[in-house]
């Protein structure tokens, strides 16, 4: 890298002086480094040491900011690497490091003296000329001579960097002479303690007005202190025993005793991150009790959440391929030996109790992490999650209660301001969604008795958000809910979707969004299934009661699937029983009574008359299939009443009559008297339709009601009456009368082929003549013309295949 590239970009304003100081210092270092290297190349070691000392003297500057000092330190330490490499080569040639080690101690200033001493000392240890433990002890003690916070911090960092690969560890030769793992641990701990003290002292050096600036500078340098803990974790010899007996007590003692918020926050987080998870499991009580001794402003939430999440991940690491519970947790492993949930639960409760001013969102975040721990470490222990939810409910109650007391004098209704802050809502929704996402089974979540206690503290809109998540979870996992009690619990949890809290809640909602929500709720009905008919019916009763309370706008969406599910149940039970089975008669009557009441409730809204008429007809057909004549008759009666009272649009009336005629034609349960009453009424309604074309079509459709299956109701004369009446209406029509004539021709041919004795050839011939008279007014591209030609082609085909019956029909070409 060129000098130009290595130059710091020139700042502007207040930092200009700092920039100039740094550049001047780096220029001096560059010059002295060049002279040092030239002397080393010429074998002039003493001169080289002199230039090295002059170079290091730049690190005595007290006017540089910590950030710029760090840049100068890095620049200078890179130059010292050349000196270290040269000394190691000299040792290979036979030069004794002990003499040089003594010599550099006579440097005039302590800062260059210590940097040179550490540089020579590292080679001294590396060559094995002196016992490592003695040199390390000597260096750590002599570093005490530099007590300036910034200079001392970087000096000890240099000591740490230069000795990191020379510390005695497992497998090191001759531990009795050169030292053991315990010596390395002691060395690092001493360095850590002194560095932390220097780092903390930076906070108190300077003017009060610069406090924020100093805190920012300390944040930039915190990694220097944390490196010591990382170095400890990298020693192979630091096993669980040494960690518990030597490392952890010293580290937590220093953390607690420093009484500095920034230091405690960072070092606790660093401690959790650098050491293995199993170490934390074995020392959980110590770590959590330490958290209780930290300064009030320390963010305990971040520390505890980090610890819980690490242990939860550790617990889940390596489950078997089938996704079953972690064997290590539940089959005698280390996690099974330690009641980590109870330990965390107790300490979190104590932290919340001792820190009443901790923000509510932080308290909730702790509980979220605790639930995460339960789900990952104890997936089958649902009571642990429920215990956390109970704790959250108690916590929220205390917050709401205290806020009520504070606001009691105001006279306004309290709405839990803290609980419904966005940050708190985010944590609560996360807390309540986690069991849904992890279990992927709503039945398991329904076992959590305290779930609803927490839900009630959310606002209506937030409870609706959660309810949507619950319904989507059920649908995505296709979870069948078989028991009435479970259905009640589920519907209670999604109440915001079933009924509005205030009328304006629905009025202000987007229509498309509202319909999507209600369709989700309606879809649940298909997953409420039980093989026991009594329980299944009990479930449907519960659902109708809940859905019925949702108001007019909701039941239009939610009751319809329920009606079809009950119809399906009725047909299923009918197939399993004989028609005269007493048990079936009772059950079937209950089912159809339920349907009657449900459709009537929907019809009572006066919003969907055509749909309700369809539902009455659907239920009537189902009742007919189940041989319930009286019930089917009642459903049809309601359909007629709905037709009379609610359907005013001519298109609706025609569609309704077509449906009624089709439904009656498929029903076979009626006595002749009842059937005659119904079809006569239908024919009357058909003849009173507004448009002539609709009248014509409806009346000739009624003819089929008088000509059912061979063993059913048949009255040829009534059929003829209907057709003749239709012909008269068609003749009176001002438009499309030719089309109506052709349609009637097809009706006559149908009955003629069905051997209805009342349908004579003369009627067909007469209609053919009538059509031919008006045919000239039609264009050949007209669909009616094509329809007629197809009909004639059919007649010719029939005449060829059955000449005896069709020979008399002659008025066609």
C-alpha positions in Angstrom: 0.0 0.0 0.0 1.4 3.4 -0.9 1.9 6.3 1.4 -0.8 8.2 -0.3 -3.3 5.4 0.2 -2.4 5.1 3.8 -3.0 8.7 4.6 -6.1 9.5 6.6 -8.6 11.5 4.6 -8.4 15.1 5.7 -11.4 16.2 7.8 -12.9 19.6 8.2 -13.9 21.8 11.2 -13.0 20.8 14.7 -11.2 17.6 13.8 -8.6 19.4 11.7 -6.2 19.8 14.6 -6.4 16.1 15.4 -5.8 15.2 11.8 -2.7 17.4 11.7 -1.3 15.9 15.0 -1.8 12.3 13.7 -0.2 13.0 10.4 2.8 14.7 12.1 3.2 11.7 14.4 2.9 9.2 11.6 5.5 11.2 9.6 7.9 10.9 12.5 7.3 7.2 12.9 7.9 6.7 9.2 11.3 8.5 9.4 12.4 6.7 12.6 11.2 3.3 11.2 13.2 3.9 8.1 16.3 4.7 10.1 15.7 1.7 12.3 15.5 -0.7 9.4 18.6 0.8 7.8 20.5 0.2 11.0 19.2 -3.4 11.3 20.2 -4.1 7.7 23.7 -2.8 8.7 23.9 -4.9 11.8 23.9 -1.8 14.1 21.4 -3.1 16.8 22.1 -0.4 19.4 21.4 2.4 16.9 18.3 0.5 15.7 17.0 0.3 19.2 17.6 4.1 19.6 15.6 4.8 16.5 12.9 2.3 17.6 12.7 4.2 21.0 12.3 7.5 19.2 9.6 6.0 17.0 7.7 4.7 20.0 8.0 8.0 21.8 5.2 9.2 19.4 2.9 7.0 21.5 3.5 9.3 24.4 1.3 11.9 22.8 -1.5 12.8 25.2 -3.4 15.2 22.8 -4.6 12.6 20.4 -8.2 11.3 20.7 -8.5 7.5 21.4 -9.6 6.9 17.9 -6.5 8.6 16.4 -4.3 7.1 19.0 -5.5 3.7 17.9 -4.5 4.5 14.3 -1.1 5.6 15.4 -0.7 2.5 17.6 -1.5 0.2 14.7 0.9 2.1 12.5 3.7 1.9 15.0 3.2 -1.7 16.1 3.5 -2.8 12.4 7.0 -1.2 12.3 8.0 -3.1 15.5 7.3 -6.4 13.8 10.5 -5.8 11.7 12.5 -5.5 15.0 11.0 -8.7 16.4 11.8 -10.6 13.2 15.4 -9.3 13.3 15.9 -10.3 16.9 14.6 -13.8 16.3 17.1 -14.1 13.4 19.9 -12.9 15.7 19.0 -15.5 18.3 19.3 -18.2 15.6 22.9 -16.8 15.0 23.7 -17.3 18.7 23.0 -13.9 20.3 21.7 -14.1 23.9 18.3 -12.5 24.5 18.9 -12.2 28.2 21.5 -9.5 27.7 19.2 -7.6 25.3 16.3 -8.0 27.7 18.3 -6.3 30.5 19.6 -3.7 28.1 16.3 -2.3 26.9 15.2 -1.7 30.5 17.6 1.3 30.5 15.5 3.2 27.9 15.0 6.7 29.1 11.2 6.9 29.0 8.8 4.2 30.3 6.6 4.0 27.3 9.3 3.2 24.7 11.0 1.1 27.4 7.9 -1.1 27.9 7.2 -1.5 24.2 10.8 -2.6 23.6 10.8 -4.8 26.6 7.6 -6.6 25.4 9.1 -6.9 21.9 12.3 -8.5 23.2 10.5 -10.5 25.8 8.3 -12.1 23.2 11.4 -13.4 21.4 12.9 -14.3 24.7 9.9 -16.6 25.4 9.7 -17.9 21.9 13.3 -19.1 21.8 12.9 -20.9 25.1 15.9 -19.1 26.6 14.0 -18.2 29.7 10.9 -19.8 31.4 7.8 -18.3 29.9 6.0 -17.9 33.2 8.8 -15.8 34.7 9.0 -13.5 31.7 5.3 -13.1 31.5 5.1 -12.3 35.3 7.9 -9.8 34.8 6.2 -8.1 31.9 2.8 -7.9 33.5 4.3 -6.3 36.6 6.4 -3.7 34.8 3.4 -2.7 32.7 1.9 -1.2 35.9 4.3 1.6 35.4 2.1 3.1 32.7 -1.1 4.4 34.4 -2.3 6.8 31.8 -5.7 5.4 30.6 -5.2 5.5 26.9 -1.4 4.7 26.8 -1.7 2.0 29.4 -4.7 0.4 27.6 -2.8 0.1 24.3 0.4 -1.0 26.0 -1.3 -3.9 27.6 -3.1 -4.7 24.3 0.4 -4.9 22.7 1.5 -7.2 25.5 -1.5 -9.4 24.8 -1.0 -9.5 21.1 2.8 -10.2 21.3 2.3 -13.1 23.8 -0.9 -14.7 22.5 1.0 -17.6 20.7 3.6 -18.0 23.5 1.3 -18.8 26.5 1.8 -22.2 28.2 -1.1 -24.5 27.3 -1.9 -28.1 27.2 0.9 -29.9 25.3 3.4 -27.2 26.0 6.9 -28.7 26.7 8.4 -28.8 30.2 5.4 -27.3 32.1 7.4 -27.3 35.4 9.9 -24.9 33.9 8.0 -22.9 31.4 4.7 -22.8 33.1 1.3 -24.4 33.1 -2.2 -23.5 31.9 -2.9 -22.0 35.3 0.0 -19.5 34.8 -1.4 -18.4 31.5 -4.9 -18.0 33.0 -3.3 -15.9 35.8 -1.4 -13.8 33.3 -4.5 -13.0 31.2 -6.7 -12.3 34.2 -4.2 -9.9 35.6 -3.9 -8.1 32.2 -7.7 -8.1 31.9 -8.2 -6.6 35.3 -5.7 -3.8 34.8 -7.0 -3.1 31.3 -10.6 -2.8 32.6 -9.5 -0.5 35.3 -7.7 1.8 32.8 -10.8 1.6 30.5 -13.1 2.6 33.3 -10.8 5.4 34.4 -11.2 7.0 31.0 -14.8 7.8 32.0 -13.7 10.0 34.8 -10.9 11.9 33.2 -11.9 15.2 31.7 -14.7 17.7 31.9 -18.3 16.8 32.7 -19.5 18.5 29.5 -17.4 15.9 27.5 -19.1 12.9 29.1 -21.0 11.8 26.1 -17.9 12.1 23.9 -15.9 10.1 26.3 -18.5 7.4 26.4 -18.4 7.2 22.6 -14.6 6.9 22.7 -14.8 4.1 25.2 -17.3 2.2 23.1 -14.7 2.4 20.3 -12.0 0.8 22.5 -14.0 -1.8 24.4 -12.8 -4.6 22.1 -9.3 -4.2 23.5 -10.6 -5.3 26.9 -12.8 -8.0 25.5 -9.9 -9.6 23.7 -8.6 -10.9 27.0 -11.8 -12.9 27.6 -11.6 -14.3 24.0 -7.9 -15.2 24.7 -9.0 -17.2 27.7 -11.6 -19.1 25.8 -9.0 -20.0 23.2 -6.7 -21.8 25.6 -7.1 -25.6 25.2 -6.5 -26.0 28.9 -9.5 -24.0 30.0 -11.9 -26.8 30.7 -15.0 -26.7 32.8 -13.2 -27.2 36.0 -10.7 -24.4 35.4 -13.3 -22.1 34.1 -15.5 -22.6 37.1 -12.7 -22.4 39.7 -10.3 -19.9 38.2 -11.7 -17.9 35.3 -15.4 -17.1 36.1 -14.9 -16.0 39.8 -12.2 -13.5 38.8 -14.0 -12.2 35.8 -17.4 -11.6 37.5 -15.6 -10.1 40.5 -14.0 -7.6 38.3 -17.2 -6.9 36.5 -19.2 -6.3 39.6 -16.5 -4.3 41.4 -15.8 -1.9 38.5 -19.3 -0.4 39.0 -19.3 1.1 35.6 -22.4 0.7 33.4 -20.6 0.5 30.0 -18.0 -1.9 31.3 -20.5 -4.2 33.0 -22.8 -4.2 29.9 -20.1 -5.1 27.4 -18.1 -7.5 29.6 -21.2 -9.5 30.5 -22.2 -9.8 26.9 -18.6 -10.7 26.0 -18.5 -13.4 28.7 -21.6 -15.0 27.3 -20.5 -14.9 23.7 -16.9 -16.2 24.0 -17.2 -19.2 26.3 -18.9 -22.5 25.4 -22.6 -23.0 26.1 -21.9 -26.0 28.3 -19.8 -23.8 30.6 -22.7 -21.4 30.9 -25.1 -24.3 31.8 -22.8 -25.4 34.6 -22.4 -21.9 36.0 -25.9 -20.5 35.3 -26.5 -19.6 38.9 -23.3 -17.6 39.1 -24.0 -15.7 35.9 -27.6 -14.8 36.8 -26.7 -13.8 40.3 -24.1 -11.5 38.9 -26.7 -9.9 36.7 -28.6 -9.0 39.9 -25.5 -7.1 41.2 -25.0 -4.9 38.1 -25.6 -1.2 38.0 -29.2 0.0 37.6 -28.6 1.4 34.1 -27.2 -1.8 32.7 -29.5 -3.3 30.1 -30.1 -6.6 31.7 -32.6 -7.5 29.1 -29.9 -7.7 26.4 -27.7 -9.8 28.6 -30.3 -12.3 29.8 -31.9 -12.6 26.4 -28.6 -13.3 24.8 -27.8 -16.0 27.3 -31.2 -17.7 27.0 -31.1 -17.6 23.2 -27.7 -19.2 23.2 -28.7 -22.0 25.5 -31.9 -22.5 23.6 -30.0 -22.9 20.4 -27.6 -25.2 22.1 -30.5 -27.4 23.3 -31.9 -27.6 19.8 -28.6 -28.2 18.1 -28.6 -31.7 16.7 -32.1 -33.1 17.0 -32.7 -36.4 15.2 -33.9 -36.5 11.6 -37.5 -37.0 12.6 -37.6 -33.7 14.5 -38.3 -35.5 17.8 -37.3 -34.0 21.1 -33.6 -33.4 21.7 -32.2 -36.6 23.3 -29.6 -34.6 25.2 -32.3 -32.5 26.9 -34.7 -35.3 27.9 -32.6 -38.4 28.2 -30.1 -37.7 31.0 -27.9 -35.2 29.1 -26.4 -32.1 30.7 -29.5 -30.1 30.2 -31.6 -32.8 31.8 -29.4 -32.5 34.9 -29.9 -28.8 35.3 -33.3 -27.2 35.8 -32.5 -24.3 33.6 -36.1 -23.2 33.2 -36.6 -22.9 36.9 -33.3 -21.1 37.3 -34.1 -18.6 34.6 -37.7 -18.2 35.7 -36.7 -17.4 39.3 -33.9 -15.0 38.4 -36.0 -13.1 35.8 -38.8 -12.7 38.3 -36.3 -11.4 40.8 -34.8 -9.0 38.3 -38.3 -7.6 37.4 -39.2 -7.3 41.0 -35.9 -5.5 41.9 -36.0 -3.2 38.9 -39.5 -1.7 38.8 -38.4 1.1 36.5 -37.2 -1.3 33.8 -39.2 -0.5 30.6 -42.2 -2.8 30.2 -41.0 -3.8 26.7 -37.7 -5.0 28.2 -39.6 -7.0 30.8 -41.7 -8.6 28.1 -38.6 -9.3 26.0 -37.2 -11.4 28.9 -40.4 -13.4 29.0 -40.3 -13.9 25.2 -36.8 -15.4 25.5 -38.0 -17.6 28.3 -40.8 -19.0 26.2 -38.3 -19.5 23.4 -36.2 -21.5 25.9 -39.3 -23.6 26.9 -40.2 -24.4 23.4 -36.7 -25.5 22.3 -35.5 -27.2 25.5 -38.8 -28.6 26.8 -41.2 -28.9 23.8 -43.4 -31.4 25.6 -43.6 -29.5 28.9 -46.4 -27.2 28.0 -46.9 -26.2 31.6 -43.6 -24.2 31.4 -45.0 -22.0 28.6 -48.2 -21.6 30.5 -46.3 -20.6 33.6 -44.5 -17.9 31.7 -47.9 -16.6 30.3 -49.3 -16.5 33.8 -46.3 -14.5 34.9 -46.8 -12.1 32.0 -50.5 -11.8 32.9 -49.6 -10.9 36.5 -47.0 -8.4 35.3 -49.5 -6.7 33.0 -52.1 -6.7 35.7 -49.7 -4.9 38.0 -48.9 -2.3 35.3 -52.6 -1.8 34.5 -53.6 -1.6 38.2 -50.9 1.0 39.0 -51.8 3.1 35.9 -55.5 2.9 36.9 -54.7 4.3 40.3 -52.6 7.1 38.8 -55.4 8.0 36.3 -58.3 7.5 38.7 -58.6 11.2 39.4 -59.0 12.0 35.7 -62.4 10.4 35.3 -61.6 8.9 31.9 -61.6 5.2 31.1 -58.2 3.6 31.4 -56.9 1.8 28.3 -53.4 0.6 29.4 -51.2 3.1 27.6 -48.0 1.2 28.3 -49.3 -2.1 27.2 -50.4 -0.9 23.8 -47.2 1.0 22.9 -45.9 -0.4 19.6 -42.7 -1.8 21.3 -44.8 -3.6 23.9 -47.3 -4.8 21.4 -44.5 -6.2 19.3 -43.2 -8.3 22.2 -46.7 -9.5 23.3 -47.6 -10.6 19.7 -44.3 -12.4 19.5 -44.9 -14.0 22.8 -48.4 -15.3 21.8 -47.4 -16.3 18.3 -44.4 -18.4 19.3 -46.4 -21.4 20.6 -48.5 -21.3 17.4 -45.5 -21.3 15.2 -43.5 -23.9 17.1 -46.3 -26.4 18.0 -48.0 -26.1 14.6 -51.1 -27.5 16.3 -53.8 -25.3 17.7 -54.9 -28.1 20.0 -51.6 -27.9 21.9 -51.9 -24.1 22.2 -55.4 -24.4 23.5 -54.0 -26.3 26.5 -52.3 -23.1 27.6 -54.9 -21.8 30.1 -53.2 -18.4 30.6 -53.1 -17.6 26.9 -56.3 -15.6 26.9 -55.3 -13.8 30.1 -52.5 -12.2 28.2 -54.6 -11.6 25.1 -57.1 -9.4 26.9 -54.5 -6.7 27.6 -54.1 -6.1 23.8 -56.3 -3.5 22.1 -59.1 -4.7 19.9 -57.1 -4.2 16.7 -54.1 -6.0 18.0 -56.3 -8.9 19.3 -57.7 -9.1 15.8 -54.2 -9.3 14.3 -53.5 -12.2 16.6 -56.8 -13.9 15.9 -56.0 -13.8 12.1 -52.7 -15.4 12.9 -54.4 -18.1 14.9 -56.9 -18.9 12.1 -54.2 -19.0 9.5 -52.2 -21.4 11.6 -55.2 -23.7 11.9 -55.8 -23.6 8.2 -52.2 -24.0 7.1 -51.7 -27.0 9.3 -55.1 -28.4 8.6 -55.6 -29.1 12.3 -58.9 -30.9 13.0 -60.6 -29.7 16.1 -62.7 -32.6 17.3 -64.0 -31.7 20.8 -66.8 -29.2 21.6 -64.7 -27.8 24.5 -61.8 -27.2 22.1 -64.0 -25.4 19.7 -65.3 -23.1 22.5 -61.7 -22.3 23.5 -60.7 -21.6 19.9 -63.7 -19.4 19.1 -63.1 -17.5 22.3 -59.6 -16.7 21.2 -60.7 -15.4 17.8 -63.6 -13.3 19.2 -62.4 -10.1 17.6 -63.0 -11.7 14.2 -66.4 -13.1 15.2 -68.0 -10.0 16.8 -67.0 -6.3 16.7 -66.2 -4.5 19.9 -67.9 -1.4 18.6 -70.1 -0.9 15.6 -67.8 1.6 14.1 -65.0 -1.1 14.1 -66.8 -2.7 11.1 -68.0 0.5 9.5 -64.4 1.8 9.2 -62.9 -1.4 7.8 -62.1 -2.0 4.1 -64.7 -4.2 2.5 -62.3 -6.5 0.8 -60.2 -6.9 3.9 -63.4 -7.6 6.0 -64.6 -10.3 3.6 -61.2 -12.0 3.6 -61.2 -12.1 7.4 -64.8 -13.5 7.5 -64.0 -16.1 4.8 -61.1 -17.3 7.0 -63.4 -17.7 10.0 -66.0 -19.5 7.9 -63.3 -21.9 6.7 -62.8 -23.1 10.2 -66.2 -24.9 10.1 -64.7 -27.5 7.8 -62.1 -28.5 10.4 -64.6 -29.0 13.3 -65.0 -32.7 12.9 -65.9 -35.6 15.2 -66.9 -39.1 14.3 -69.5 -39.1 17.1 -72.7 -37.6 15.7 -73.9 -36.1 19.0 -70.6 -34.3 19.5 -70.5 -33.1 16.0 -74.0 -31.6 16.3 -73.0 -30.1 19.7 -70.1 -28.4 17.9 -72.4 -27.0 15.2 -74.7 -25.6 17.9 -71.8 -23.9 19.6 -70.6 -22.5 16.3 -74.0 -21.1 15.3 -74.4 -19.4 18.7 -71.0 -17.8 18.4 -71.3 -16.8 14.7 -74.9 -15.6 15.3 -73.7 -13.0 17.7 -71.5 -11.4 15.0 -74.1 -9.2 13.5 -75.7 -9.0 10.0 -72.5 -8.3 8.1 -70.7 -11.3 9.5 -73.3 -14.0 9.4 -73.7 -13.5 5.6 -70.2 -15.1 5.3 -70.0 -17.4 8.3 -73.4 -19.2 8.5 -73.5 -20.5 5.0 -70.6 -23.0 5.3 -72.2 -24.1 8.6 -75.5 -24.9 6.8 -73.8 -27.0 4.2 -71.7 -28.9 6.8 -75.0 -29.8 8.7 -76.6 -30.9 5.4 -73.6 -33.1 4.8 -73.9 -34.6 8.3 -77.6 -35.3 7.8 -77.1 -37.1 4.5 -74.2 -39.1 6.1 -76.3 -40.2 9.0 -79.3 -41.1 6.8 -77.0 -43.4 4.8 -76.1 -45.2 8.0 -79.7 -45.8 9.2 -82.9 -47.2 8.1 -85.7 -44.7 7.3 -87.8 -45.8 10.2 -84.9 -46.0 12.7 -86.1 -44.2 15.8 -82.6 -42.8 16.6 -82.3 -41.4 13.1 -85.7 -39.9 13.2 -84.8 -38.0 16.4 -81.4 -37.0 15.2 -82.6 -36.0 11.7 -85.4 -33.9 13.1 -82.9 -32.0 15.3 -80.6 -31.4 12.4 -83.3 -30.1 10.1 -84.8 -28.0 12.9 -81.3 -26.5 13.4 -81.1 -25.8 9.6 -84.5 -24.2 9.6 -83.6 -21.9 12.4 -80.2 -21.0 10.9 -81.5 -20.2 7.4 -84.4 -18.3 8.9 -81.8 -16.2 10.9 -79.9 -15.5 7.8 -83.2 -14.6 5.9 -84.1 -12.3 8.8 -81.3 -10.0 7.8 -83.2 -9.0 4.6 -79.9 -8.6 2.8 -79.5 -11.8 0.8 -83.0 -12.9 -0.2 -82.0 -14.8 -3.3 -79.2 -16.7 -1.5 -81.6 -17.6 1.4 -84.2 -18.9 -1.1 -81.5 -21.1 -2.6 -80.6 -22.3 0.9 -84.3 -23.1 1.7 -84.5 -25.1 -1.5 -81.2 -26.9 -0.7 -82.5 -27.9 2.7 -85.8 -29.0 1.2 -84.1 -31.3 -1.2 -81.9 -32.8 1.6 -85.0 -33.3 3.7 -86.7 -35.0 0.8 -83.7 -37.4 0.4 -84.0 -38.2 4.1 -87.8 -38.9 3.7 -88.8 -36.0 6.0 -91.9 -34.8 4.0 -93.3 -32.4 6.6 -89.9 -30.7 7.0 -89.3 -30.5 3.3 -92.8 -28.9 2.8 -92.0 -26.3 5.5 -88.7 -25.4 3.8 -90.5 -24.9 0.5 -93.2 -22.8 2.2 -90.5 -20.5 3.5 -89.0 -20.3 0.1 -92.4 -19.2 -1.3 -92.8 -16.7 1.4 -89.4 -15.3 0.7 -90.3 -15.1 -3.0 -93.5 -13.2 -2.3 -92.1 -10.8 0.2 -88.4 -10.1 -0.7 -87.9 -10.7 -4.4 -89.0 -7.7 -6.5 -86.5 -7.7 -9.4 -87.9 -9.5 -12.4 -84.6 -11.2 -13.2 -84.4 -12.5 -9.6 -88.0 -13.7 -9.7 -87.4 -15.7 -12.9 -84.2 -17.2 -11.5 -86.0 -18.1 -8.3 -88.9 -19.8 -10.2 -86.4 -21.8 -12.2 -84.8 -23.0 -9.0 -88.1 -23.8 -7.4 -89.3 -25.8 -10.4 -86.0 -27.7 -10.6 -86.0 -28.5 -6.9 -89.6 -29.7 -6.9 -88.9 -31.9 -9.9 -86.1 -33.7 -8.0 -88.2 -34.3 -4.8 -90.1 -37.5 -4.3 -91.1 -37.5 -0.6 -94.5 -35.7 -0.9 -97.9 -37.2 -0.9 -100.0 -36.5 -4.0 -102.1 -33.9 -2.2 -99.1 -31.9 -0.9 -97.3 -32.2 -4.2 -100.3 -31.0 -6.1 -100.6 -28.0 -3.8 -96.9 -27.0 -4.3 -96.8 -27.4 -8.1 -100.1 -25.6 -8.5 -98.7 -22.7 -6.5 -95.6 -22.7 -8.6 -97.5 -22.6 -11.8 -99.5 -19.6 -10.5 -96.4 -17.7 -9.6 -94.9 -18.6 -13.0 -97.8 -17.1 -14.8 -97.5 -13.9 -12.9 -94.0 -13.0 -13.9 -93.5 -9.5 -15.3 -92.0 -10.3 -18.7 -93.9 -12.4 -21.2 -90.8 -14.3 -22.2 -90.1 -15.2 -18.6 -93.8 -16.2 -18.1 -93.7 -18.4 -21.2 -90.5 -20.2 -20.1 -91.5 -20.6 -16.5 -94.9 -22.0 -17.4 -93.6 -24.5 -19.9 -91.0 -25.5 -17.3 -93.9 -26.1 -14.8 -95.2 -28.7 -17.3 -92.4 -31.0 -16.1 -93.8 -30.9 -12.6 -96.8 -32.7 -14.0 -94.7 -35.3 -15.8 -92.1 -36.8 -13.4 -90.6 -40.3 -13.5 -92.6 -43.3 -14.7 -93.6 -44.3 -11.2 -94.1 -40.8 -10.1 -96.7 -38.1 -10.6 -98.0 -37.8 -14.2 -100.9 -35.8 -15.6 -100.8 -35.4 -19.4 -103.7 -33.0 -19.6 -102.0 -30.6 -17.1 -98.9 -30.8 -19.2 -100.9 -29.9 -22.3 -102.6 -27.0 -20.4 -99.2 -25.6 -19.4 -97.8 -25.8 -23.0 -100.9 -24.3 -24.5 -100.8 -21.5 -22.0 -97.2 -20.9 -22.7 -98.0 -20.8 -26.5 -100.6 -18.1 -25.9 -98.2 -16.1 -23.8 -95.5 -16.4 -26.5 -98.0 -15.3 -29.1 -98.7 -12.2 -27.1 -95.0 -11.4 -26.6 -93.8 -8.4 -28.6 -90.3 -9.7 -29.1 -88.5 -13.0 -29.3 -91.8 -14.8 -30.0 -90.2 -16.9 -32.7 -87.5 -18.0 -30.3 -90.2 -18.9 -27.8 -92.1 -20.9 -30.5 -89.0 -22.9 -31.3 -88.4 -23.6 -27.6 -92.1 -24.7 -27.2 -91.7 -27.0 -30.2 -88.9 -28.8 -28.5 -91.1 -29.1 -25.4 -93.9 -30.7 -27.4 -91.5 -33.1 -29.1 -90.1 -34.1 -25.7 -93.5 -35.1 -24.4 -94.5 -36.6 -27.7 -91.4 -38.8 -27.5 -92.2 -39.6 -23.9 -95.6 -40.9 -25.1 -97.8 -38.3 -23.4 -101.2 -39.2 -25.0 -102.4 -35.6 -24.6 -99.7 -34.3 -27.0 -101.2 -35.0 -30.4 -99.5 -34.6 -33.8 -101.9 -31.7 -34.7 -100.4 -29.6 -32.0 -96.9 -30.2 -33.3 -98.0 -29.5 -36.9 -99.8 -26.4 -35.9 -96.7 -25.1 -34.1 -94.5 -25.9 -37.2 -96.9 -24.0 -39.4 -96.8 -21.0 -37.0 -93.0 -21.0 -36.9 -92.7 -21.3 -40.7 -95.0 -18.3 -41.0 -92.6 -16.1 -39.0 -89.4 -17.7 -40.2 -88.9 -15.3 -43.0 -88.3 -12.5 -40.6 -85.1 -14.2 -39.2 -81.7 -13.9 -40.6 -79.9 -17.2 -41.2 -77.2 -16.2 -38.8 -79.7 -15.8 -36.0 -79.3 -18.4 -33.2 -83.0 -19.0 -33.3 -82.9 -19.9 -37.0 -80.0 -22.4 -36.3 -82.0 -23.8 -33.3 -85.0 -24.4 -35.5 -82.9 -26.0 -38.3 -81.4 -28.4 -35.7 -84.8 -29.3 -34.5 -86.0 -30.0 -38.0 -82.9 -32.2 -38.6 -83.8 -34.1 -35.4 -87.4 -34.6 -36.7 -86.1 -36.0 -40.0 -83.8 -38.4 -38.1 -86.7 -39.6 -35.9 -89.0 -40.0 -38.9 -86.4 -42.1 -40.6 -85.8 -44.3 -37.5 -89.5 -44.4 -36.3 -91.6 -43.8 -39.3 -94.7 -45.3 -37.8 -94.9 -42.7 -35.0 -93.4 -39.7 -36.7 -94.9 -40.1 -40.2 -98.0 -38.0 -39.4 -95.8 -34.9 -38.7 -95.5 -33.4 -42.0 -95.4 -29.6 -41.9 -91.6 -29.3 -42.2 -89.2 -29.3 -45.1 
